[in-house]
Amino acid sequence: MSRYTGPRSRIARRLGVNIFGTSGEVRALDRRPYPPGEHGRSRRRGQPSEYLAQLQEKQKARFSYGLSERQFRNLYEEANRRKGVTGELMLQMLERRLDNVVYRAGLAATRPQARQFVNHGHFDVNGKRVTIPSYRVRVGDKVSLRTKSRDMVTVQWNKDVLDRQAPGWLETGDDGFAVTVRAYPEREQIDVPVREQLIVELYSK
């Protein structure tokens, strides 16, 4: 399955969470706080099955960071091969994606917007242009908005209106157009509403 490009509010209603961080999802969840589809209102309530709970957590993470099913599976397998807590390692690798760093720095309103900025070549990593959203930053890397891109109306609006503070593992430059990776993110610094252990249990079957 390729990366999802359909209605975002539909995904938010299905999972009951504002996945993409847009105002449209907020309105959709307020107006219709039930799953989409003909039987959304009458869908059985109560405790979901174990498998459904695991699947929903995986979908929350996958859609939040904009990965395809294959990309997400490969990421899990890489985390599973490493020493440490698999679920936390998986989230850490997702947070280290270049498009997510741009989003966390407050230079993009949403992760999809950050992905587009990176794809269009607006960002450098250590002085070299990188156009791969999945590029994984390391400690000491400096991610900066290219000089010619700093006058973009969208970027200026994001800086002035969003006023998003970068998490502790990122250090913002004085001009606000660059961040340096101080450390790898700890679990408490990752605010995506995902229970990663359920994802590990799903893939471990």
Residue, then its C-alpha position, 0 to 999 in steps of 0.5 A: m500500500s502506498r502513502y495515504t493521500g485521501p481525506r485526512s478527516r476520514i482517518a482522524r474519525r476512524l482512529g478518533v485522533n487528530i492525526f495530521g494536526t489540521s483544523g479540518e480534522v478538529r472540526a470533523l471530530d467535533r461534528r461527527p465523533y464517530p467512525p466514517g461510513e454508512h454504519g459509523r453511528s451504529r458501529r458496535r461500541g465497547q471494548p475493542s478486540e486486542y488485534l483491533a487495538q494493536l492495528q489502530e496504534k500501528q495506523k496512528a503511528r504510520f499515518s502520523y509520520g506519513l509512511s507506507e505500510r512497507q516503510f513502516r514494517n521495514l522500520y520496525e524490523e530495523a528497530n527490532r534488530r537493535k539493542g534496546v526497547t524496540g518500541e522506543l527505538m522505533l519512535q526515536m527513528l521516526e522522530r529523527r526523520l528530516d521532515n519531522v525535524v523540520y516540523r518539530a522546529g516550527l518551520a512547517a505547520t504539519r508533517p505533510q507540509a514539512r515533507q513537501f518543503v524537503n522534497h522541494g529542496h528548501f533545507d540543508v543538512n550540514g550545509k548540503r541540500v537534502t531532498i529525502p524526507s526520510y533522511r535520518v539525522r544524527v547528533g551534531d547535524k545542523v538542519s537549516l532553511r536555505t537562504k533563498s527560501r527564508d522569504m517564503v510567505t508560508v515559512q514566515w507565517n509558520k514562524d510568526v503564527l505557530d510559535r512552536q517550541a522545539p523539543g529539548w533534543l533540538e537546539t534552535g539557532d538565533d535566527g530561528f531558521a536552523v536547528t541542531v540535533r543535540a541528542y536523540p529524543e527520549r520517550e517523554q519528549i515524543d508527544v505522538p499519542v501512540r502506545e508503541q508496545l501494542i505495535v510491537e505485539l502486532y508485528s511479533k505475532 
